[in-house]
Amino acid sequence: MKTILFVCIENSCRSQIAEAYANLYSNSKYQVISAGSNPSGSINPTAMKLMSELGHKMAGQYSKSVDTVVQNVDYLISMGCGDSCPNVSAKDRIDWDIPDPKDMNDKEFKEVIGLIDKNVQSLIKNLT
């Protein structure tokens, strides 16, 4: 089974949202993981609230360090963490350059969620 790793700095918003959508759209065809270079230790409450309002639960997901997950993946998707992105061996690396929504209002945060959703759908479609 191929592995997709979504990374950002804190692993609390963007990469967690991407993990949730990838698990939804991939139908268990891929091992989907998210992690951060400097994890916050928790998922952003606004991310959880807005994803729940959209009908997507993030149950079972938690903020974790890239050091604690698989170190050799097929696809590494960076949310836009630049030089702070962890160095993980990957066959393919993609940078989506998604803005960090943690300090945004709900409307702007939902726009970022929509952008991540669209990118994940495109990724899964192109991988299958």
BATINU-463722 format. One record per atom (N, C-alpha, C, O): residue number from 0; residue in one letter; chain; atom name; x, y, z. Coordinates in Angstrom, 3 decimals, always signed. Example, Ala and Ser with C-alpha at 12.3 -4.5 7.8 and 13.67 -1.06 7.14 Angstrom:
REM BATINU-463722
[0, a, A, N, [+13.190, -5.690, +7.800]]
[0, a, A, CA, [+12.300, -4.500, +7.800]]
[0, a, A, C, [+13.200, -3.300, +7.800]]
[0, a, A, O, [+14.236, -3.319, +8.465]]
[1, s, A, N, [+12.850, -2.250, +7.080]]
[1, s, A, CA, [+13.670, -1.060, +7.140]]
[1, s, A, C, [+12.900, +0.030, +7.870]]
[1, s, A, O, [+13.409, +1.138, +8.039]]
//
This chain:
REM BATINU-463722
[0, m, A, N, [+0.845, -1.175, +0.000]]
[0, m, A, CA, [+0.000, +0.000, +0.000]]
[0, m, A, C, [+0.896, +1.245, +0.000]]
[0, m, A, O, [+1.835, +1.348, +0.789]]
[1, k, A, N, [+0.592, +2.168, -0.883]]
[1, k, A, CA, [+1.369, +3.409, -0.966]]
[1, k, A, C, [+0.975, +4.366, +0.159]]
[1, k, A, O, [-0.152, +4.349, +0.653]]
[2, t, A, N, [+1.943, +5.202, +0.546]]
[2, t, A, CA, [+1.764, +6.109, +1.671]]
[2, t, A, C, [+1.761, +7.564, +1.218]]
[2, t, A, O, [+2.613, +7.985, +0.436]]
[3, i, A, N, [+0.788, +8.329, +1.721]]
[3, i, A, CA, [+0.716, +9.772, +1.501]]
[3, i, A, C, [+0.940, +10.440, +2.852]]
[3, i, A, O, [+0.242, +10.142, +3.821]]
[4, l, A, N, [+1.914, +11.345, +2.915]]
[4, l, A, CA, [+2.189, +12.092, +4.139]]
[4, l, A, C, [+1.951, +13.572, +3.883]]
[4, l, A, O, [+2.583, +14.169, +3.011]]
[5, f, A, N, [+1.033, +14.165, +4.649]]
[5, f, A, CA, [+0.772, +15.600, +4.592]]
[5, f, A, C, [+1.533, +16.256, +5.741]]
[5, f, A, O, [+1.403, +15.838, +6.891]]
[6, v, A, N, [+2.325, +17.283, +5.432]]
[6, v, A, CA, [+3.113, +17.933, +6.483]]
[6, v, A, C, [+2.874, +19.441, +6.519]]
[6, v, A, O, [+2.678, +20.090, +5.491]]
[7, c, A, N, [+2.896, +19.965, +7.723]]
[7, c, A, CA, [+2.942, +21.403, +7.969]]
[7, c, A, C, [+3.748, +21.588, +9.247]]
[7, c, A, O, [+4.289, +20.614, +9.772]]
[8, i, A, N, [+3.840, +22.775, +9.746]]
[8, i, A, CA, [+4.695, +23.000, +10.909]]
[8, i, A, C, [+4.082, +22.404, +12.178]]
[8, i, A, O, [+4.720, +21.584, +12.839]]
[9, e, A, N, [+2.861, +22.799, +12.527]]
[9, e, A, CA, [+2.266, +22.408, +13.809]]
[9, e, A, C, [+1.408, +21.150, +13.757]]
[9, e, A, O, [+1.049, +20.616, +14.806]]
[10, n, A, N, [+1.070, +20.664, +12.572]]
[10, n, A, CA, [+0.182, +19.511, +12.424]]
[10, n, A, C, [-1.093, +19.702, +13.248]]
[10, n, A, O, [-1.537, +18.801, +13.960]]
[11, s, A, N, [-1.668, +20.903, +13.130]]
[11, s, A, CA, [-2.894, +21.176, +13.880]]
[11, s, A, C, [-4.049, +21.626, +12.995]]
[11, s, A, O, [-5.206, +21.511, +13.400]]
[12, c, A, N, [-3.770, +22.135, +11.800]]
[12, c, A, CA, [-4.830, +22.627, +10.907]]
[12, c, A, C, [-4.745, +21.976, +9.530]]
[12, c, A, O, [-5.426, +20.991, +9.243]]
[13, r, A, N, [-3.886, +22.554, +8.682]]
[13, r, A, CA, [-3.854, +22.205, +7.259]]
[13, r, A, C, [-3.614, +20.725, +6.998]]
[13, r, A, O, [-4.385, +20.088, +6.281]]
[14, s, A, N, [-2.562, +20.180, +7.568]]
[14, s, A, CA, [-2.242, +18.776, +7.293]]
[14, s, A, C, [-3.291, +17.844, +7.895]]
[14, s, A, O, [-3.557, +16.777, +7.341]]
[15, q, A, N, [-3.888, +18.233, +9.020]]
[15, q, A, CA, [-4.957, +17.429, +9.622]]
[15, q, A, C, [-6.197, +17.412, +8.724]]
[15, q, A, O, [-6.821, +16.368, +8.536]]
[16, i, A, N, [-6.544, +18.570, +8.178]]
[16, i, A, CA, [-7.692, +18.664, +7.269]]
[16, i, A, C, [-7.430, +17.830, +6.018]]
[16, i, A, O, [-8.312, +17.109, +5.551]]
[17, a, A, N, [-6.218, +17.929, +5.478]]
[17, a, A, CA, [-5.854, +17.144, +4.292]]
[17, a, A, C, [-5.928, +15.653, +4.587]]
[17, a, A, O, [-6.409, +14.880, +3.758]]
[18, e, A, N, [-5.457, +15.242, +5.762]]
[18, e, A, CA, [-5.534, +13.827, +6.145]]
[18, e, A, C, [-6.985, +13.357, +6.172]]
[18, e, A, O, [-7.302, +12.282, +5.661]]
[19, a, A, N, [-7.864, +14.157, +6.766]]
[19, a, A, CA, [-9.279, +13.787, +6.854]]
[19, a, A, C, [-9.889, +13.621, +5.467]]
[19, a, A, O, [-10.582, +12.638, +5.206]]
[20, y, A, N, [-9.635, +14.577, +4.578]]
[20, y, A, CA, [-10.184, +14.485, +3.222]]
[20, y, A, C, [-9.560, +13.331, +2.435]]
[20, y, A, O, [-10.265, +12.644, +1.695]]
[21, a, A, N, [-8.271, +13.109, +2.580]]
[21, a, A, CA, [-7.624, +12.012, +1.847]]
[21, a, A, C, [-8.170, +10.664, +2.299]]
[21, a, A, O, [-8.377, +9.770, +1.478]]
[22, n, A, N, [-8.403, +10.514, +3.591]]
[22, n, A, CA, [-9.006, +9.266, +4.068]]
[22, n, A, C, [-10.408, +9.096, +3.510]]
[22, n, A, O, [-10.817, +7.980, +3.186]]
[23, l, A, N, [-11.142, +10.183, +3.395]]
[23, l, A, CA, [-12.497, +10.139, +2.852]]
[23, l, A, C, [-12.499, +9.730, +1.378]]
[23, l, A, O, [-13.280, +8.871, +0.968]]
[24, y, A, N, [-11.625, +10.348, +0.589]]
[24, y, A, CA, [-11.652, +10.152, -0.861]]
[24, y, A, C, [-10.856, +8.949, -1.363]]
[24, y, A, O, [-11.092, +8.486, -2.479]]
[25, s, A, N, [-9.930, +8.438, -0.576]]
[25, s, A, CA, [-9.056, +7.373, -1.086]]
[25, s, A, C, [-9.637, +5.977, -0.929]]
[25, s, A, O, [-9.096, +5.020, -1.483]]
[26, n, A, N, [-10.726, +5.844, -0.186]]
[26, n, A, CA, [-11.353, +4.539, +0.014]]
[26, n, A, C, [-10.356, +3.484, +0.480]]
[26, n, A, O, [-10.386, +2.345, +0.013]]
[27, s, A, N, [-9.481, +3.863, +1.393]]
[27, s, A, CA, [-8.484, +2.968, +2.003]]
[27, s, A, C, [-7.469, +2.410, +1.015]]
[27, s, A, O, [-6.832, +1.395, +1.298]]
[28, k, A, N, [-7.307, +3.050, -0.134]]
[28, k, A, CA, [-6.313, +2.601, -1.115]]
[28, k, A, C, [-4.907, +3.036, -0.736]]
[28, k, A, O, [-3.929, +2.493, -1.252]]
[29, y, A, N, [-4.795, +4.013, +0.164]]
[29, y, A, CA, [-3.502, +4.553, +0.574]]
[29, y, A, C, [-3.432, +4.615, +2.093]]
[29, y, A, O, [-4.446, +4.764, +2.775]]
[30, q, A, N, [-2.209, +4.498, +2.607]]
[30, q, A, CA, [-1.984, +4.809, +4.011]]
[30, q, A, C, [-1.820, +6.323, +4.067]]
[30, q, A, O, [-0.907, +6.871, +3.450]]
[31, v, A, N, [-2.689, +6.995, +4.797]]
[31, v, A, CA, [-2.679, +8.457, +4.861]]
[31, v, A, C, [-2.246, +8.891, +6.259]]
[31, v, A, O, [-2.798, +8.442, +7.264]]
[32, i, A, N, [-1.245, +9.773, +6.302]]
[32, i, A, CA, [-0.686, +10.242, +7.567]]
[32, i, A, C, [-0.507, +11.756, +7.476]]
[32, i, A, O, [-0.298, +12.301, +6.393]]
[33, s, A, N, [-0.590, +12.421, +8.614]]
[33, s, A, CA, [-0.189, +13.829, +8.678]]
[33, s, A, C, [+0.773, +13.983, +9.842]]
[33, s, A, O, [+0.722, +13.227, +10.812]]
[34, a, A, N, [+1.656, +14.974, +9.732]]
[34, a, A, CA, [+2.638, +15.217, +10.791]]
[34, a, A, C, [+3.179, +16.632, +10.653]]
[34, a, A, O, [+2.928, +17.312, +9.658]]
[35, g, A, N, [+3.926, +17.064, +11.667]]
[35, g, A, CA, [+4.496, +18.405, +11.648]]
[35, g, A, C, [+5.939, +18.420, +12.096]]
[35, g, A, O, [+6.404, +17.509, +12.781]]
[36, s, A, N, [+6.645, +19.471, +11.699]]
[36, s, A, CA, [+8.041, +19.622, +12.101]]
[36, s, A, C, [+8.148, +20.111, +13.541]]
[36, s, A, O, [+9.147, +19.849, +14.211]]
[37, n, A, N, [+7.125, +20.823, +14.022]]
[37, n, A, CA, [+7.076, +21.314, +15.399]]
[37, n, A, C, [+5.621, +21.232, +15.863]]
[37, n, A, O, [+4.953, +22.257, +15.997]]
[38, p, A, N, [+5.126, +20.004, +16.110]]
[38, p, A, CA, [+3.703, +19.823, +16.376]]
[38, p, A, C, [+3.224, +20.555, +17.623]]
[38, p, A, O, [+3.938, +20.667, +18.619]]
[39, s, A, N, [+1.993, +21.048, +17.536]]
[39, s, A, CA, [+1.399, +21.806, +18.640]]
[39, s, A, C, [+0.924, +20.894, +19.766]]
[39, s, A, O, [+0.786, +21.333, +20.908]]
[40, g, A, N, [+0.678, +19.637, +19.448]]
[40, g, A, CA, [+0.178, +18.704, +20.452]]
[40, g, A, C, [-1.327, +18.532, +20.435]]
[40, g, A, O, [-1.863, +17.671, +21.133]]
[41, s, A, N, [-2.021, +19.352, +19.637]]
[41, s, A, CA, [-3.477, +19.221, +19.549]]
[41, s, A, C, [-3.963, +19.743, +18.203]]
[41, s, A, O, [-3.290, +20.529, +17.536]]
[42, i, A, N, [-5.148, +19.284, +17.825]]
[42, i, A, CA, [-5.764, +19.779, +16.598]]
[42, i, A, C, [-6.451, +21.105, +16.925]]
[42, i, A, O, [-7.085, +21.243, +17.971]]
[43, n, A, N, [-6.322, +22.064, +16.034]]
[43, n, A, CA, [-6.922, +23.379, +16.203]]
[43, n, A, C, [-8.437, +23.227, +16.405]]
[43, n, A, O, [-9.102, +22.592, +15.587]]
[44, p, A, N, [-8.991, +23.801, +17.485]]
[44, p, A, CA, [-10.421, +23.669, +17.756]]
[44, p, A, C, [-11.310, +24.232, +16.643]]
[44, p, A, O, [-12.382, +23.688, +16.376]]
[45, t, A, N, [-10.879, +25.306, +16.001]]
[45, t, A, CA, [-11.670, +25.870, +14.901]]
[45, t, A, C, [-11.695, +24.906, +13.724]]
[45, t, A, O, [-12.730, +24.751, +13.075]]
[46, a, A, N, [-10.579, +24.261, +13.444]]
[46, a, A, CA, [-10.535, +23.265, +12.367]]
[46, a, A, C, [-11.514, +22.138, +12.663]]
[46, a, A, O, [-12.266, +21.718, +11.783]]
[47, m, A, N, [-11.507, +21.650, +13.890]]
[47, m, A, CA, [-12.421, +20.562, +14.267]]
[47, m, A, C, [-13.875, +21.008, +14.159]]
[47, m, A, O, [-14.716, +20.266, +13.651]]
[48, k, A, N, [-14.174, +22.214, +14.631]]
[48, k, A, CA, [-15.547, +22.738, +14.604]]
[48, k, A, C, [-16.044, +22.900, +13.169]]
[48, k, A, O, [-17.139, +22.447, +12.834]]
[49, l, A, N, [-15.238, +23.548, +12.321]]
[49, l, A, CA, [-15.672, +23.810, +10.946]]
[49, l, A, C, [-15.751, +22.526, +10.124]]
[49, l, A, O, [-16.660, +22.371, +9.308]]
[50, m, A, N, [-14.819, +21.613, +10.329]]
[50, m, A, CA, [-14.894, +20.332, +9.617]]
[50, m, A, C, [-16.143, +19.565, +10.055]]
[50, m, A, O, [-16.799, +18.936, +9.225]]
[51, s, A, N, [-16.475, +19.610, +11.338]]
[51, s, A, CA, [-17.679, +18.956, +11.838]]
[51, s, A, C, [-18.928, +19.579, +11.219]]
[51, s, A, O, [-19.860, +18.867, +10.845]]
[52, e, A, N, [-18.946, +20.911, +11.113]]
[52, e, A, CA, [-20.079, +21.597, +10.477]]
[52, e, A, C, [-20.237, +21.175, +9.021]]
[52, e, A, O, [-21.348, +21.161, +8.491]]
[53, l, A, N, [-19.119, +20.829, +8.373]]
[53, l, A, CA, [-19.155, +20.375, +6.981]]
[53, l, A, C, [-19.451, +18.879, +6.875]]
[53, l, A, O, [-19.519, +18.333, +5.774]]
[54, g, A, N, [-19.625, +18.221, +8.021]]
[54, g, A, CA, [-19.960, +16.803, +8.038]]
[54, g, A, C, [-18.764, +15.872, +8.057]]
[54, g, A, O, [-18.903, +14.682, +7.772]]
[55, h, A, N, [-17.600, +16.388, +8.385]]
[55, h, A, CA, [-16.382, +15.574, +8.394]]
[55, h, A, C, [-15.807, +15.518, +9.797]]
[55, h, A, O, [-15.414, +16.538, +10.364]]
[56, k, A, N, [-15.763, +14.332, +10.340]]
[56, k, A, CA, [-15.206, +14.134, +11.672]]
[56, k, A, C, [-13.707, +13.874, +11.552]]
[56, k, A, O, [-13.239, +13.282, +10.579]]
[57, m, A, N, [-12.981, +14.320, +12.541]]
[57, m, A, CA, [-11.536, +14.096, +12.570]]
[57, m, A, C, [-11.185, +13.156, +13.724]]
[57, m, A, O, [-10.100, +13.232, +14.299]]
[58, a, A, N, [-12.130, +12.269, +14.048]]
[58, a, A, CA, [-11.946, +11.322, +15.146]]
[58, a, A, C, [-10.728, +10.443, +14.886]]
[58, a, A, O, [-10.510, +9.977, +13.767]]
[59, g, A, N, [-9.959, +10.229, +15.906]]
[59, g, A, CA, [-8.785, +9.376, +15.795]]
[59, g, A, C, [-7.538, +10.098, +15.324]]
[59, g, A, O, [-6.443, +9.538, +15.379]]
[60, q, A, N, [-7.683, +11.321, +14.866]]
[60, q, A, CA, [-6.524, +12.094, +14.418]]
[60, q, A, C, [-5.938, +12.859, +15.599]]
[60, q, A, O, [-6.661, +13.265, +16.509]]
[61, y, A, N, [-4.632, +13.048, +15.576]]
[61, y, A, CA, [-3.962, +13.791, +16.640]]
[61, y, A, C, [-2.699, +14.432, +16.084]]
[61, y, A, O, [-2.149, +13.970, +15.084]]
[62, s, A, N, [-2.246, +15.487, +16.728]]
[62, s, A, CA, [-1.047, +16.208, +16.306]]
[62, s, A, C, [+0.187, +15.393, +16.678]]
[62, s, A, O, [+0.340, +14.960, +17.820]]
[63, k, A, N, [+1.075, +15.189, +15.685]]
[63, k, A, CA, [+2.256, +14.365, +15.933]]
[63, k, A, C, [+3.455, +14.883, +15.164]]
[63, k, A, O, [+3.321, +15.609, +14.179]]
[64, s, A, N, [+4.616, +14.500, +15.630]]
[64, s, A, CA, [+5.872, +14.899, +14.997]]
[64, s, A, C, [+6.182, +13.988, +13.823]]
[64, s, A, O, [+5.872, +12.797, +13.839]]
[65, v, A, N, [+6.793, +14.565, +12.816]]
[65, v, A, CA, [+7.210, +13.775, +11.664]]
[65, v, A, C, [+8.212, +12.703, +12.084]]
[65, v, A, O, [+8.345, +11.682, +11.409]]
[66, d, A, N, [+8.913, +12.925, +13.188]]
[66, d, A, CA, [+9.882, +11.939, +13.676]]
[66, d, A, C, [+9.220, +10.659, +14.161]]
[66, d, A, O, [+9.885, +9.631, +14.291]]
[67, t, A, N, [+7.918, +10.707, +14.430]]
[67, t, A, CA, [+7.221, +9.538, +14.969]]
[67, t, A, C, [+6.451, +8.760, +13.908]]
[67, t, A, O, [+5.791, +7.770, +14.225]]
[68, v, A, N, [+6.529, +9.192, +12.663]]
[68, v, A, CA, [+5.790, +8.510, +11.595]]
[68, v, A, C, [+6.761, +7.892, +10.597]]
[68, v, A, O, [+7.977, +8.006, +10.744]]
[69, v, A, N, [+6.219, +7.250, +9.599]]
[69, v, A, CA, [+7.003, +6.602, +8.555]]
[69, v, A, C, [+8.032, +7.567, +7.974]]
[69, v, A, O, [+7.704, +8.718, +7.691]]
[70, q, A, N, [+9.255, +7.120, +7.796]]
[70, q, A, CA, [+10.320, +7.990, +7.295]]
[70, q, A, C, [+10.586, +7.825, +5.801]]
[70, q, A, O, [+11.437, +8.521, +5.246]]
[71, n, A, N, [+9.878, +6.925, +5.152]]
[71, n, A, CA, [+10.023, +6.736, +3.713]]
[71, n, A, C, [+8.620, +6.605, +3.132]]
[71, n, A, O, [+7.950, +5.592, +3.337]]
[72, v, A, N, [+8.178, +7.630, +2.408]]
[72, v, A, CA, [+6.810, +7.648, +1.898]]
[72, v, A, C, [+6.810, +7.754, +0.377]]
[72, v, A, O, [+7.816, +8.103, -0.241]]
[73, d, A, N, [+5.675, +7.447, -0.199]]
[73, d, A, CA, [+5.549, +7.566, -1.655]]
[73, d, A, C, [+5.276, +9.008, -2.061]]
[73, d, A, O, [+5.863, +9.512, -3.018]]
[74, y, A, N, [+4.382, +9.672, -1.328]]
[74, y, A, CA, [+4.000, +11.041, -1.672]]
[74, y, A, C, [+4.070, +11.914, -0.424]]
[74, y, A, O, [+3.383, +11.650, +0.563]]
[75, l, A, N, [+4.890, +12.944, -0.469]]
[75, l, A, CA, [+4.968, +13.920, +0.616]]
[75, l, A, C, [+4.341, +15.213, +0.111]]
[75, l, A, O, [+4.813, +15.805, -0.860]]
[76, i, A, N, [+3.286, +15.640, +0.771]]
[76, i, A, CA, [+2.579, +16.852, +0.383]]
[76, i, A, C, [+2.805, +17.901, +1.465]]
[76, i, A, O, [+2.342, +17.749, +2.595]]
[77, s, A, N, [+3.515, +18.958, +1.113]]
[77, s, A, CA, [+3.771, +20.059, +2.042]]
[77, s, A, C, [+2.652, +21.079, +1.910]]
[77, s, A, O, [+2.238, +21.436, +0.808]]
[78, m, A, N, [+2.177, +21.534, +3.047]]
[78, m, A, CA, [+1.126, +22.542, +3.059]]
[78, m, A, C, [+1.673, +23.947, +2.851]]
[78, m, A, O, [+0.906, +24.903, +2.739]]
[79, g, A, N, [+2.995, +24.077, +2.798]]
[79, g, A, CA, [+3.604, +25.388, +2.602]]
[79, g, A, C, [+4.424, +25.818, +3.797]]
[79, g, A, O, [+4.329, +26.963, +4.241]]
[80, c, A, N, [+5.220, +24.918, +4.316]]
[80, c, A, CA, [+6.001, +25.253, +5.512]]
[80, c, A, C, [+7.421, +25.693, +5.188]]
[80, c, A, O, [+8.210, +25.934, +6.101]]
[81, g, A, N, [+7.759, +25.803, +3.923]]
[81, g, A, CA, [+9.055, +26.343, +3.513]]
[81, g, A, C, [+10.231, +25.624, +4.132]]
[81, g, A, O, [+10.286, +24.394, +4.125]]
[82, d, A, N, [+11.178, +26.387, +4.671]]
[82, d, A, CA, [+12.386, +25.809, +5.256]]
[82, d, A, C, [+12.101, +24.998, +6.509]]
[82, d, A, O, [+12.932, +24.189, +6.922]]
[83, s, A, N, [+10.945, +25.200, +7.118]]
[83, s, A, CA, [+10.600, +24.467, +8.337]]
[83, s, A, C, [+10.028, +23.089, +8.050]]
[83, s, A, O, [+9.754, +22.329, +8.979]]
[84, c, A, N, [+9.844, +22.753, +6.772]]
[84, c, A, CA, [+9.310, +21.443, +6.422]]
[84, c, A, C, [+10.309, +20.359, +6.797]]
[84, c, A, O, [+11.514, +20.520, +6.603]]
[85, p, A, N, [+9.807, +19.263, +7.331]]
[85, p, A, CA, [+10.700, +18.179, +7.706]]
[85, p, A, C, [+11.311, +17.502, +6.492]]
[85, p, A, O, [+10.730, +17.492, +5.407]]
[86, n, A, N, [+12.477, +16.944, +6.695]]
[86, n, A, CA, [+13.169, +16.230, +5.633]]
[86, n, A, C, [+12.811, +14.752, +5.728]]
[86, n, A, O, [+13.349, +14.029, +6.566]]
[87, v, A, N, [+11.922, +14.318, +4.885]]
[87, v, A, CA, [+11.467, +12.937, +4.850]]
[87, v, A, C, [+11.724, +12.408, +3.451]]
[87, v, A, O, [+11.489, +13.101, +2.462]]
[88, s, A, N, [+12.201, +11.187, +3.375]]
[88, s, A, CA, [+12.443, +10.566, +2.077]]
[88, s, A, C, [+11.099, +10.270, +1.405]]
[88, s, A, O, [+10.227, +9.626, +1.989]]
[89, a, A, N, [+10.951, +10.751, +0.174]]
[89, a, A, CA, [+9.701, +10.546, -0.552]]
[89, a, A, C, [+9.992, +10.375, -2.032]]
[89, a, A, O, [+10.892, +11.016, -2.576]]
[90, k, A, N, [+9.230, +9.508, -2.678]]
[90, k, A, CA, [+9.375, +9.320, -4.125]]
[90, k, A, C, [+8.919, +10.566, -4.873]]
[90, k, A, O, [+9.535, +10.965, -5.861]]
[91, d, A, N, [+7.836, +11.179, -4.398]]
[91, d, A, CA, [+7.315, +12.413, -5.001]]
[91, d, A, C, [+7.045, +13.430, -3.905]]
[91, d, A, O, [+6.468, +13.097, -2.870]]
[92, r, A, N, [+7.467, +14.686, -4.135]]
[92, r, A, CA, [+7.235, +15.787, -3.192]]
[92, r, A, C, [+6.445, +16.873, -3.911]]
[92, r, A, O, [+6.779, +17.269, -5.028]]
[93, i, A, N, [+5.395, +17.344, -3.251]]
[93, i, A, CA, [+4.550, +18.387, -3.823]]
[93, i, A, C, [+4.343, +19.457, -2.755]]
[93, i, A, O, [+4.071, +19.134, -1.599]]
[94, d, A, N, [+4.469, +20.722, -3.133]]
[94, d, A, CA, [+4.213, +21.827, -2.201]]
[94, d, A, C, [+2.956, +22.553, -2.652]]
[94, d, A, O, [+2.913, +23.114, -3.747]]
[95, w, A, N, [+1.935, +22.541, -1.807]]
[95, w, A, CA, [+0.681, +23.200, -2.141]]
[95, w, A, C, [+0.661, +24.667, -1.740]]
[95, w, A, O, [-0.189, +25.411, -2.228]]
[96, d, A, N, [+1.536, +25.099, -0.895]]
[96, d, A, CA, [+1.612, +26.500, -0.466]]
[96, d, A, C, [+0.247, +27.022, +0.002]]
[96, d, A, O, [-0.245, +28.042, -0.480]]
[97, i, A, N, [-0.342, +26.301, +0.943]]
[97, i, A, CA, [-1.645, +26.654, +1.517]]
[97, i, A, C, [-1.428, +27.628, +2.683]]
[97, i, A, O, [-0.598, +27.354, +3.550]]
[98, p, A, N, [-2.144, +28.748, +2.729]]
[98, p, A, CA, [-1.976, +29.683, +3.853]]
[98, p, A, C, [-2.422, +29.042, +5.171]]
[98, p, A, O, [-3.368, +28.255, +5.197]]
[99, d, A, N, [-1.740, +29.384, +6.253]]
[99, d, A, CA, [-2.087, +28.857, +7.574]]
[99, d, A, C, [-3.321, +29.593, +8.094]]
[99, d, A, O, [-3.273, +30.807, +8.291]]
[100, p, A, N, [-4.429, +28.878, +8.320]]
[100, p, A, CA, [-5.673, +29.539, +8.717]]
[100, p, A, C, [-5.827, +29.782, +10.215]]
[100, p, A, O, [-6.854, +30.312, +10.637]]
[101, k, A, N, [-4.845, +29.413, +11.029]]
[101, k, A, CA, [-5.050, +29.419, +12.484]]
[101, k, A, C, [-5.496, +30.766, +13.052]]
[101, k, A, O, [-6.195, +30.793, +14.065]]
[102, d, A, N, [-5.118, +31.874, +12.436]]
[102, d, A, CA, [-5.520, +33.189, +12.937]]
[102, d, A, C, [-6.590, +33.853, +12.072]]
[102, d, A, O, [-6.836, +35.052, +12.200]]
[103, m, A, N, [-7.221, +33.084, +11.198]]
[103, m, A, CA, [-8.247, +33.625, +10.298]]
[103, m, A, C, [-9.625, +33.547, +10.939]]
[103, m, A, O, [-9.853, +32.765, +11.862]]
[104, n, A, N, [-10.545, +34.376, +10.431]]
[104, n, A, CA, [-11.930, +34.261, +10.876]]
[104, n, A, C, [-12.550, +33.022, +10.215]]
[104, n, A, O, [-11.951, +32.428, +9.319]]
[105, d, A, N, [-13.747, +32.640, +10.660]]
[105, d, A, CA, [-14.366, +31.406, +10.170]]
[105, d, A, C, [-14.565, +31.402, +8.659]]
[105, d, A, O, [-14.362, +30.373, +8.015]]
[106, k, A, N, [-14.956, +32.524, +8.087]]
[106, k, A, CA, [-15.185, +32.595, +6.636]]
[106, k, A, C, [-13.894, +32.312, +5.874]]
[106, k, A, O, [-13.883, +31.521, +4.931]]
[107, e, A, N, [-12.811, +32.961, +6.285]]
[107, e, A, CA, [-11.520, +32.749, +5.619]]
[107, e, A, C, [-11.012, +31.328, +5.862]]
[107, e, A, O, [-10.444, +30.705, +4.965]]
[108, f, A, N, [-11.218, +30.826, +7.069]]
[108, f, A, CA, [-10.799, +29.474, +7.426]]
[108, f, A, C, [-11.506, +28.469, +6.519]]
[108, f, A, O, [-10.884, +27.530, +6.021]]
[109, k, A, N, [-12.834, +28.672, +6.303]]
[109, k, A, CA, [-13.593, +27.773, +5.426]]
[109, k, A, C, [-13.072, +27.818, +3.994]]
[109, k, A, O, [-13.094, +26.805, +3.295]]
[110, e, A, N, [-12.606, +28.981, +3.554]]
[110, e, A, CA, [-12.029, +29.078, +2.208]]
[110, e, A, C, [-10.765, +28.225, +2.105]]
[110, e, A, O, [-10.534, +27.577, +1.085]]
[111, v, A, N, [-9.954, +28.225, +3.153]]
[111, v, A, CA, [-8.753, +27.382, +3.173]]
[111, v, A, C, [-9.151, +25.907, +3.183]]
[111, v, A, O, [-8.541, +25.096, +2.486]]
[112, i, A, N, [-10.164, +25.558, +3.965]]
[112, i, A, CA, [-10.654, +24.175, +3.975]]
[112, i, A, C, [-11.097, +23.774, +2.573]]
[112, i, A, O, [-10.790, +22.673, +2.117]]
[113, g, A, N, [-11.815, +24.658, +1.885]]
[113, g, A, CA, [-12.254, +24.381, +0.517]]
[113, g, A, C, [-11.092, +24.180, -0.432]]
[113, g, A, O, [-11.143, +23.307, -1.298]]
[114, l, A, N, [-10.050, +24.971, -0.283]]
[114, l, A, CA, [-8.855, +24.835, -1.116]]
[114, l, A, C, [-8.166, +23.497, -0.863]]
[114, l, A, O, [-7.744, +22.825, -1.804]]
[115, i, A, N, [-8.054, +23.114, +0.398]]
[115, i, A, CA, [-7.448, +21.820, +0.730]]
[115, i, A, C, [-8.296, +20.693, +0.165]]
[115, i, A, O, [-7.761, +19.749, -0.417]]
[116, d, A, N, [-9.614, +20.777, +0.330]]
[116, d, A, CA, [-10.534, +19.770, -0.200]]
[116, d, A, C, [-10.324, +19.594, -1.705]]
[116, d, A, O, [-10.182, +18.473, -2.195]]
[117, k, A, N, [-10.307, +20.696, -2.420]]
[117, k, A, CA, [-10.124, +20.665, -3.880]]
[117, k, A, C, [-8.777, +20.026, -4.249]]
[117, k, A, O, [-8.709, +19.197, -5.157]]
[118, n, A, N, [-7.716, +20.413, -3.546]]
[118, n, A, CA, [-6.390, +19.861, -3.832]]
[118, n, A, C, [-6.327, +18.366, -3.549]]
[118, n, A, O, [-5.731, +17.614, -4.319]]
[119, v, A, N, [-6.937, +17.928, -2.449]]
[119, v, A, CA, [-6.923, +16.503, -2.111]]
[119, v, A, C, [-7.707, +15.708, -3.148]]
[119, v, A, O, [-7.258, +14.645, -3.576]]
[120, q, A, N, [-8.869, +16.206, -3.558]]
[120, q, A, CA, [-9.641, +15.503, -4.588]]
[120, q, A, C, [-8.824, +15.344, -5.863]]
[120, q, A, O, [-8.810, +14.270, -6.465]]
[121, s, A, N, [-8.149, +16.401, -6.272]]
[121, s, A, CA, [-7.316, +16.356, -7.472]]
[121, s, A, C, [-6.161, +15.373, -7.297]]
[121, s, A, O, [-5.858, +14.601, -8.207]]
[122, l, A, N, [-5.521, +15.400, -6.139]]
[122, l, A, CA, [-4.412, +14.485, -5.866]]
[122, l, A, C, [-4.861, +13.036, -5.978]]
[122, l, A, O, [-4.241, +12.246, -6.690]]
[123, i, A, N, [-5.925, +12.684, -5.285]]
[123, i, A, CA, [-6.404, +11.298, -5.283]]
[123, i, A, C, [-6.813, +10.878, -6.693]]
[123, i, A, O, [-6.524, +9.758, -7.115]]
[124, k, A, N, [-7.476, +11.760, -7.415]]
[124, k, A, CA, [-7.881, +11.454, -8.796]]
[124, k, A, C, [-6.660, +11.187, -9.668]]
[124, k, A, O, [-6.669, +10.261, -10.479]]
[125, n, A, N, [-5.604, +11.996, -9.508]]
[125, n, A, CA, [-4.402, +11.835, -10.324]]
[125, n, A, C, [-3.562, +10.630, -9.926]]
[125, n, A, O, [-2.784, +10.127, -10.736]]
[126, l, A, N, [-3.705, +10.161, -8.695]]
[126, l, A, CA, [-2.936, +9.001, -8.244]]
[126, l, A, C, [-3.584, +7.693, -8.649]]
[126, l, A, O, [-2.904, +6.672, -8.752]]
[127, t, A, N, [-4.900, +7.706, -8.881]]
[127, t, A, CA, [-5.590, +6.449, -9.191]]
[127, t, A, C, [-5.715, +6.225, -10.675]]
[127, t, A, O, [-6.270, +5.213, -11.102]]
//
